[in-house]
Amino acid sequence: MAVVTIPSEQRTLRDPAEVRSYLASINIRYEQWEADRPLATDATAEQVLAAYSQQLEQLKQEGGYVHADVIDVTSDTPGLDAMLAKFNIEHWHDEDEVRYIVAGRGIFHIHPKEGPVIAIEVEASDLIRVPRGTLHWFNLCDDKRIRAIRLFQDKSGWTPHYTNSAVDRNYQPVCWGPRYIPLQAASK
């Protein structure tokens, strides 16, 4: 179950109904899925996609997504730091960013046009859709492990458009759970 932290308010939402309601209020789709069939931890990408085929087909129809793949990142992934450097800076995309977390944990920071920056810690069985144009950035948690299904509205994928605002530098790059606070608050 996702955990939502609102650092500026020093508030953390853990109740599933509260999390869903809050995320819906800022236009972030969040839900939890179960696999259509049992899934081994060493399942291939094809097996992962097959295990969620029913939910994926429904999402494709609803959102106009034409392609799905599986990304599998561990602390041993070659070039991991360079890969993460592309996504842990505030940016937006021309299409939705849709992720279903199969394994591991990560944190999406969302910077709504109105309201404070929030952190959404996602884990296995969480689906999140960050709408096109939404300012955000993403970090892995301290174990640097995530396996996720990605959906795209264009087969070529999406390109990050960076804001160069530097707002992302004010927030911790790892998951801290309820102890998570922005660096700016820690320095006061």
N, C-alpha and C positions, 0 to 999 in steps of 0.2 A: 504494500500500500504506500502510495506516495506520501511524503511529508512536505508541507508547504511552510516555509519560514519567511516572515516579513521582518527583515533585519532592522529597519528604521523604527518599527514598533516593538521590537524585541518580543515577537509573538510567533509561536509555532503551532500549526494546525495538524492534528493527527487523526481526528475523528473522520472516518470516511465520508460521512454526509457533509461535514464542514468543508473538507478538502474539495469535494466535487462542486459544491455550491460556490465556493470562493473562485475556483478556477473557471467555472462557467461565467461568473460575473466579469471576468476579464477576457472572455472569448477563447479560453484554452480548453480544448476537448481532452478529457481524461476519463479513462475507464480501465477496468481490469478484465483480462481474458483468461480463459482456460483452453488448453490444447484440445483439438478434436480427437486426438489419440495420444497415448503415452509417448514421451519423448526422452530418449537417452541423453545424458549429458554430453556425449561425444557425437551426437547426431550431425549429419552433414547439413549443409545449407539447404539442399533439396528436401531433406527430411523435415527440417524446421519449417520451411514454407508449406509443405504438405500438411503438417500437423495443425497449421492455422489457416488452411485454405478457405474454409467457410467464412471466417471473419474477414480475411483479406479480400475475398471477392465482394463482400458487402461494402467494405471501405472503398474499394476501387470504384464501385458503382456510385456511391454517395459523393466521393470527392474528385472523380475524374482522374484517378491515379492509374497509370498505364504500366508501371514497372515496380517490382518488389525485389529486394535482395537482402542478404544477411551480411552484416559486418561483425567481425569477431576480433576484438582487441584485448590483448593482455599486456602485462608489463614487459614481456619479451618481444612484442611486435616491433620489427625493424622500423626505424624512423618514427617511433611513437611521439617523441617530443615535437618534431616538426609537424606531424599530423595534428596534434592537440593545439599547437600554436595557431592553426588556421581557425579553430572553433572557440577558443577561450578569450576572444576579443569581441566586443559588442559589434553585432552585424545584423543584417536582415536578408531575406531571400525573396525572389520573385514568385516563389511557390511555397506551399505549405511544407513544414518540416514535420514528418510523421514518423514516430518511432514506437515500436513495441519491444519492450525489454525482455529478452529470453533469459539472460543471466547477467550477473554483476549489478553495479550501481553507478549512477552518474547524477549530475546536478545541472539543471537548466536554470539559468538566471533570466528572468523576463523583466523587461523594462517598459512597462506600459506608457503610452503617451500621457495618460492621467493616472497618477498614483505612484506608490513607491516601487522600487525594484523588489522582486520577490525571488526566492530560491525554491525550486521544486526538485526534491530528491526522488529519483525514480529507481525502481528495482524490478526484479523479475515479476512478470505478469502485468506490468503497467503499460498502458498505451497513452501516448501524449501526442497532440497535434498542436503545433505552434503555427498559427495562420501566417500566410505570406505578409510581408511588410512589418511583422512584429520584431521589435528590437530585442535581441537576446544573445546569450553566449552559453557555452557548454563546457563542463569539466568532468573528468572522471573522478571517482572517489579515490581515497588513498591506496586502495589495492590495485588500481589501474586495470580494471577488468570490466568489460561490457560486451555482451553479444546482443545484437538487436536486429529486428527486421526494419528495413527502411522502405518507405513508399514514395514514389515520385510521379509527378504529373507530366514530366517530360523524361524520356529515356536517357537523355544526356545528363540528368541530375540537376542539381542546383548549384549556384555560385553564391558565395557570401559577398555581400556588399557592406564594407566596413564603415562605421560611423566616425571613427577616429576621435570619439568623445573621451576616451580614457576612463569612463565610469567603471568599467570592469576591473580596473586596478584597485578599487576600493573594497573588493570582496574577496574572501578567502577562496582559493582554487580547489579546495577539497571538501568532501562531505564531513560535517561535524555534528549532524543531528541537532538536538536541542541546544547544544553549546555554540552553534554557528552564529557568529556575529561579524559584521563588516569591519575591516581594518580601521576605518575612520572612527567608529564607535570605540574600538579598543584603545585608540591613542588619546582619547579625551581624558 
